[in-house]
Amino acid sequence: MLDVLIIGAGPVGLACALETQRRGLRTAVVEKGALVNSIIGYPTNMEFFSTPELLEIGGYPFPTSHYKPLREDALDYYHRVAATEKLELRLHEKVLALQGEQGDFTVQTDKGEIRTRNVVVATGFYDLPNLLNVPGEDLPHVSHYYKEPYEHVTQHVVVVGAKNSSAKAALQLTRAGAKVTLIVRGPAVSDSVKYWIRPDLVNRIAEGRITAHFNTTITAIRPDAVEVLTPEGPLTLPTNFVYALTGYHPDEALLGRLGIEPNPDDEACAPLFDPATHQTTRPGLFVAGTVCGGRATSRWFIENGRHHAQLIAAHLAAQVPTQLA
């Protein structure tokens, strides 16, 4: 039987595994996708907003020649840390349910059962996009994930949203030769866009290289066009590809099956947990990383979420001997 099972092999999940394993607790990590699966899904050569030391886990230096690491730097770094620490990884194994109680949990997966005394949920949020909920959103030329611009040269591309991911996608696509139209629900490019990105996007809109429609919503997507509602009325935009980059949210259905209760006083439906230990209302079940913020996915990042690992590990190191008694 494991002492601790970590659900989620992202940076925070790996940090939790490092800290618990170093305290002598038998630890494993189960992940429905690949190691650091979310980072694999990030755009090619994406630049992190943080400097390397803020992304480090387990005390391992993050070597890179860039002031701000790229996606590929992070993939290599986290893979090397996991290998160096010889973490027990169960990848491409999806967690379905949790039964039992602290000291004797059974985690059901699509490949069998895992027995463990404690469970840490560090599942992040990147796998579930916030949908537009309009007809045609499921068409093959529509995506909620942007990778790179090169297949869209000379094509009409609609980008939905006005925060960092959509801003960077619109700029990259434009510079690669795509004809970009930006659809923004609000009155302007969001003030939350990073200070070195926002002026670039605003200037490209001002000079006409990017067409922007503000206070505008999509009402339907067709194979060759997007229907939008602007302040001046309905409009049809010829379109070859659509990137609906409207954000993501945690897997609330999974959290519910695991027995994690949402905070009824939190509009973001963040889990109820003890901030000193990160234990939820179900004894032996802990949360770490971005999932702690519920739908407010900007509350926690790698930079501050990695520290949850130390709080959880310290608590578990003191509790597991009692569970064994």
N, C-alpha and C positions, 0 to 999 in steps of 0.2 A: 504494500500500500504506500502511496505517495504521502508526503507531509503537505505538499502544496502543489496544486495544478494551476498554472497560469493559462487563461483563455485569451489568446491574442499574441502574436509574435511580432508586434511592432516594437519600436524603440522603448516604449514604456513597459510593455510586457517583458521584453528582454532584460530591462533594468530590474524589474521585480524578480525575475528568475536568478539573476546574478546575486542579488542581495540575499535572497533566501538560501540559495545553494551555499554561499560563503558562510552562512551561519550553521551549516551542518544539516540543513533540512533537505530531504530527498524531494527534488523538484523536477517537474516536467512542464513543457509548454505545448499546448495544442492550438492549432491554427487551421482555419478552413481553407486558406490559400497557401501562398509561398511565404518564405521568411521575409519580413517587412513588406508584406503584400501591398500595403497602401502606397509605399514609396515606389514600388514597381509601376504602379498606375499613374504616377505623376508624369508631367510632360518631359520629353527628352531634353536633357541638359538644363532642367529647371534649376534655378538658383534659389537656395534657401534664403530667407530674410535674416537668419541668425548667423553669427560667427561660429567657427567650429567648436570652441570650448563650451558653448551653450547647448550643443547637441551630444556631448560626450556622456557615456554611461560607464559605470563600473570603474572609473578612474583611468580608463584607457584614453590616451591622447588621440585626437582626430587629425591624422595627417592629411594635408591638402595644400596645394600651391595657390588656392584661391582664397581671397579674403572672406568670401561667403561660399560655402561648399555647394557643389552641384549635386543633383540627384544621384549621379553615378558614383560620386565620392561617398555619399551616405550609404548606398547599397554595399559598396566594398567594405566600408568601415563596420557596419553592423554584422555583416556576414563573418568578418574576421573575428570580431569580439565573441560571437556565439561559438565559433569553432575553437577559439583559444580557451574558452571556459568549459568546453565540452558539454554544452547544455543539451539536455535530452529534449529533442524536438519531435513532435508528431504533426507533420505538415500535411496539408490537403486532407484534413479530417475535421468535419463539421460537427460542432456541439449542438445537440438537440434538446437536452433536458438535464435537470439536476434533481436527484432524489437523495433522501437520507438527511442526516444532521451532522453538525460539526463533530469531527472525530471519525465519522464513517459516512462520507458522501459517495454516491455513485453518479458519475457523469456519463450520460448516454451520448454517443456520437454515431455518425453514419457508418463507423467501422467497428463498433463494439462498445465496451464499457471501460471506464477508468475509475478505480477506487482511490480516494484521497481523503485526507483529514480536513483540508481547507481548500478553498477556491478563490482565486483572484481574477476578476474580470477586467481586462484591458483591451477591449475590442474596438476602441476608436469610433469613427463615424463615416469614413470615406466610402463605404460600400453601398450606401443608400442615398441616392440623390433626392433633392427636393423637387418634386415633379411640377410641371406646369399645369397638368390636368386639363389638357386641351386635345381635341381630336387630331390624330396624326402624330402624336408624340412618340408612338412606337414604330414609326416608319424607319427603314434601315439607314436613311441618310441623316437621322437625328441622333445626337449623342450628348450625354451629360459629362463626358470626360474628353478633355482635349490632350492630344499627344504631341503632334508636331504639324507644321503648316504645309509641308512640301507637296502633298497630293492635291492641294487646293489652288495651285497656280492657275490664274485666269478665271477661276470659278467664283460665283456669287455665294458668299458665306454670311449667314446671319449668326451673330453672337448675342446671346441673351444674358443680361446682367451688367453691373457696373462696379464690381469690386475687383480685388486683385487678380483673380484667376481669369475673369473675362477681359479685364484691361490688358493683361499680358498676352492673352490669346489674340485679341483684336490687333494689337501692335505687330506681333509675329506674323500673323496671316497677311497683313497689309504689306509688310516688308518682303514677304515671299512672293508677292504678286497676286494675291487674292483680292477680290472686290468685296470689302467688308461693310456690313450694315450692323450697327449696334442698337439693340432694343433695350431700353431702360425704363423700368416701371416708375422710378422717381424722377425729380426735376433736373437732376444733374449727375455727373460722375460722382460716386460716393467719396466723401471726405476721408473715409477709412483706407482708400487706396494709398499705397506707400508714396512718400513724398517725392521719390525720384521717378515714379511711374506715372502718377496723375498728370503732371504738366505735359509729359510726352503725349499722352492720349488726348488731352484737351486741345493741344496744338494741332494734332493730326486731324481732329474733328474740325477745328477752325479753318484749316487750309483745304478741307474738302477731300482729303485722302480716305477718311473714314466717314461714312454717313451715319448719323446718330438720330434716333427718334426717342425723345424723352416723354415722360408721362404717358407711356405707350405700353400696351399689353398685347400678347399674341392670343388670338381667338381660335385659330386653327392652323394646322400644317398640312400642306398637300405635297405630292411628290415633286412638284416643280415650283412651288410658291409658298409663302407664308402670309396668312391673313392677320392683320394687326388693327388695333383700334387706337388711333391717335387723338389728340385734343381737337383736331380738325375733322375727324371722322374716320371711317374705315379706309384701309389701304391694302393693296396687294403688292407684295414684294417678290419678284422672281428670285428663286433660291435653288442652289444645288446642294448645299449642306447647311445643317443647323447645329450649333453648339449651345445647348441650354445649360449654362454654367451658373446655376442658381443656388448652389450650396448643397450640403449633405446633412444627414442626421443619424444618430445612433440607431441600432437595431432594437427598437423598443419592444418588439414582440419577443425577441430572445431574452432580453432583460426580464420581462415578465415571466417567461417560462422558468427562468433561473430563480425566481422569487425575490427579485429586487424591486422594492417599492419606490414609486416616484414621490417626490416631496410635493404635497398638495398645495403648499404656499409658494411654489416656484413656477412661474409661467413657462419656463423652459423644460419643465418635467424632469429636472435633475434628480438622480437617485437620493434617497435618504441614507446618509452615512455619517459616522463619527469622524469629524475632521482630524482628530488626534491619531486615529488608527486606520481610518478608511474602511472600517467594518460596517456593513449594511445592517438593516434590522433583522436579517437572517444570520444568526451567529455562524462564524466560520466562512462567511461569504464577503469578499472585499471588492472594492472598485478602485481603479487607478487610471490616471491619464484623462484624455479628453472626454471619455464617457461620463466622468464625474459632473460635467456641466450640462448634461442633457442636450437639448436642442440649441443651447447657447454654446456653440462649438468654439467660440473665441475665448472662452474662460481659461481653457487649459491647452497647452501646447507641449511639445517634447521638452522645451526649455524648463517649464515649471512642473509638468507632470512627472518627469523622471524622478523627482524627489519623493513622490508618493511611495516609491519602492522602499526607501529607507524606513519610513513610518510603519509600513505593513510588515516588513521583515523583522524589525525590532519587536513588534508586538507578537508576531508568530513565534519567534525564537523563545519568548518567555512562556507562550501558551502550549506549544506542542508537547513538552515534557509532561504537562498535566494531562493532556489528551492520551498519552501513552500509559499513564498510571492505571 
